[in-house]
């Protein structure tokens, strides 16, 4: 009987829409049947998809009473009840509704459209990815014909010379400190000179202090006796340290300049393959930054350690050691230490680096497999998509066809940004973590969440933590310490970064242009504008991604076009 009644009421529900103030008969039937069968559901009270079925099945039915607008999320059992409420897509709506479905639709459209483009690309060009064994056989047969490889190996000369300089300076200062430990007759018998203020001068100063109300407490009752020790040993120690620091500074100036000029000159003269030259130039910049940090940090450690040891000799008190450092200067001047630093995923030198307990071989194997996969995917994206698009863009560039250039630029943005993100993951996550795991290097914060950037300054601080740390420690902080303003220090950081970017692009392609330099220097005003107007806002992240995508694609077209004009005859344009 109850079942038949339920079916009748359910059929009535399907045929009619229940108003807010429904008839009293249906209300009574509903209450009676609900009391006889607890599982009866007049409007099928299925709550939102985020709630569990167990909670919704035991929840009491909705009351037939008006509710204020926006007071609770829309539920299916409230659909049949008339209330004062707005449409979900209306700007006045305050309901708890998400739009994940539209996001899934957008992702589906992107996948379908790009899959169509992939099929169109394969239909037009076929599979362009190929591996040539000629390079491997040529390298095995004649490795000296590879100037980039020879240049990378030659960087060991600068590394060893930096180690030799630090070793000689440390031994020389240690030898001088041992000489200072020996007592001399002059220092033994030489009295200490004292400068004593006379009683008359003291009385005059007391009188003047009494007249001044503001300085009475500072000057009354003080015994003004100044003692100055004049020691030949201290004078000699200052001379020894100053001469050593001056010689090492002069050596490193010549050392760093030669490191930059010699490989760059050889690259312009020998003209190796652009890919190999790009790798050697990147290694050159990394070596330059590491050796600069090695020299600057050891310069400060050398002076600090010499002063501490000299004071210990003078006072007879032992030197207090830092418990955080496992080794102190000059124990860190070893071949193992400098080569560990050159291989470690950091650009700032320290006396002792954070280390882990062991190597996780299972984790390392998975990362290596990922490294091979993403390297293959990058090669596929470059050869299958980027190279044909760039080559097809040369004709509209040579004709100054603005519409054609914009069309090629927009087609290049998607494969370029996908390849760049895979490159970032391969280098900064896989490559640096694999290196850190093999060396048991502990500090593995190589990047922050730059993809959430709402202003450009956050991106430049977060996407490359090792370079950012080097710029802050060796460029920004020293300028601030010398009294320069933050704006000037930031300008110098962007200038150094712009020079590195220009070298990394212009040297391998043998084309001296300032596209990368100009783009980097333009980042400073862009950072100021976005920090003021878009920081913390959602559309700031949209602006970031748009400028990032189109900016990189534009640079690729410009540099390839300049390279194309130099190396391709004019009749082939």
C-alpha positions, 0 to 999 in steps of 0.5 A, a space after each residue: 500500500 505504501 509502495 503504491 502511494 509512493 509511486 502515485 506521489 512520485 508520478 505527481 512530482 514528475 508531472 507538476 512543479 511543486 510551488 512554494 506554498 503547495 496544497 495541504 493534501 499533498 503536504 499531509 500525504 508526504 508527512 504520513 508516508 515519510 513517517 511510515 518509510 524513512 527512506 522515502 524521498 519526495 524530491 530525491 534529496 541528492 546533495 551536491 556531488 562533493 557530499 557523500 551518499 551516506 550523509 544525503 540519504 539520512 538527511 531530513 527533507 527540505 522544509 517548504 519555507 522561503 529562504 533568503 537569497 544567497 544564504 546556502 548553496 543550491 541543492 537539488 531538493 530546493 529546485 522545486 521550491 520557489 524562492 527569491 534567488 538569482 541565476 547562477 551566471 548572474 553577477 548578483 549570484 552568491 551561491 557556492 557554485 564552481 566552474 570546474 566543468 568549464 575548465 575541463 571543457 577548455 582543456 578538452 578543446 585545447 587537447 582536441 585542437 592541438 591533436 588536430 595540429 599534430 596530425 596536420 604537422 605529421 601529414 605535412 612534414 612526416 616524422 622529422 626526428 632522427 638520430 645521426 651517428 656521424 657526430 659520434 664517429 667523427 668525435 671518436 676518430 678526431 676529437 680535436 676537431 670539436 673546439 667546444 669540447 676542447 674549450 670545456 676541457 680547457 676550463 680546468 686550467 683556470 680551475 687549477 690556477 685558482 686553486 694554486 693561487 689560494 694555496 700559495 696565499 694560504 701557505 704564505 700567511 701561515 708562514 708569516 703567522 708562525 714568524 709572528 709567534 716567535 718573540 723578538 727583543 724589540 717587541 719585548 723591551 719596547 715600552 707601551 706609549 700612553 697618552 694621558 690627559 692632564 689635570 688642567 685639561 680635565 678640569 676645563 672639560 668638567 667646567 664646560 660639561 657643567 654648563 651644558 645640560 644635555 651632556 652632563 651625564 655623559 662627561 662627569 666623573 669619567 677618567 679620560 686616559 687614552 692608551 695606544 699601543 704602537 707595535 711593529 708586529 701589528 704594523 708588519 701584520 697589516 702590511 703582510 695581509 694588505 700585500 697578499 690581498 692586493 696580489 690575489 686581487 690583481 691575479 684574479 682580475 687577470 684570471 677572470 678576464 682571460 677566462 671570458 676573452 679566450 673562449 669567446 674569441 676562439 668561438 668566434 674564430 673557429 665557428 663551431 656548431 651552434 648547439 655545441 657552442 651553446 653548451 660550451 658558452 653555458 659552461 663558460 658562464 657557470 665556470 665564471 660565476 663559480 670562480 668569481 664566488 670562489 675568489 671573493 669568498 676566500 678573499 674574505 675568509 683569508 682576511 678574517 682568519 689571519 686577523 683572528 690568528 694574529 689576535 690569538 697570538 697577541 692575547 694568548 687566547 684560543 680561537 673560537 670555532 664555528 660549530 656549523 662549519 665542518 672545516 675552516 680556512 685554510 683547511 678548505 683549500 684542497 683539490 677535492 673541495 674546489 672540484 666538488 664546488 665546481 660540480 655541485 648545483 650551486 654558484 655561491 662558494 661556502 667553506 662547508 656545504 650541506 650534505 645528506 647521509 646517503 645516495 638513494 639509488 632507487 629514487 636516482 634511477 627513476 629521475 634518470 629515466 625521466 631525464 631521458 624521456 623529457 630529453 627525447 620529448 624536447 628533441 621531438 618538439 624542436 625538430 618536429 614543430 619549432 624548426 619548421 615553424 621558424 624556417 617558414 617564418 623567414 619568408 614573411 620576415 624578409 618581406 616585412 609581411 606583418 600579418 604573416 609574421 604575427 601568424 607565425 609568431 602565434 603558431 610558435 608560442 605554443 610549442 615554444 612554451 611547452 618545450 621551455 617548460 620541459 627544459 626547465 623541468 629537465 634542467 632545474 628539477 631532474 638535472 640538478 637533483 640528479 647531480 645533488 643526489 650523486 654528490 650528496 648535496 643537501 640544499 636542493 631549493 633550486 626554484 620556487 613557484 614562479 608559475 604563479 607569478 603575478 608580477 615579473 619581479 617575483 618570476 626573476 627571483 624564483 625561477 632560478 634560485 642559484 643565479 638569484 642567490 649569486 646576484 644577491 650575494 656578489 652584486 646586490 648586497 655589496 653595493 648596498 653595503 657600500 651605501 648605494 641605493 636599492 634602485 641602483 643595486 637592482 639596475 646593476 643586477 639586471 645589467 649583469 644578467 643582461 650581459 650574460 643573456 646576450 653572451 649566451 645567445 650571441 656567441 654561439 650564433 656568431 651574431 652580435 645583436 642586442 635583442 637579449 640585452 635589450 629584453 633583459 634591461 626592459 624587464 626592470 621597468 616592467 617589474 616596477 609597473 607589474 609590481 605596482 598594478 598587478 601584484 597579487 591579482 589574477 590577471 597579473 598571472 595572465 599578463 605574465 604568461 602572455 608576455 612570457 610566451 610572446 617574448 620568447 617566441 619573438 626573440 627566437 625569430 629575431 636571432 634565427 633571422 639574423 643567423 639566417 641572413 648571415 649563413 644563407 645566400 640572398 637568392 635562397 630567401 
